[in-house]
């Protein structure tokens, strides 16, 4: 199962995380509009609007979603 960064505006203040039907059924609560909250050593940190999910880079520099 793959999740794709669907869209990012030019200044990267927001990204949209979207996925196929099977991904939406399992991880639908993690999909949506993420807004930039902070910049860490590994890059930008985005928060999902209306939730406690964060999109950020892991230590291995892969994009991950985690919950606060």
C-alpha positions, 0 to 999 in steps of 0.5 A: 500500500502506498500513500502519495503526497498529492499536492503541495503549494509552492511555498509548502505551507500545506500538503494534501495526503490522499490515497486509493480506496483501500488505503482510505478504508484503512487509514482515512483518518490520516488523509487530508490537508496538513498545514506546516507547523514547524521546521525540524532538523529533518525538514518541515513538520505538518499537522493534519487539520482538526486532528493530532496527526503529524506528517514529518520525515523519519530518521531515515528521511522517509515521510511518515505520519505519527500521532502526538 
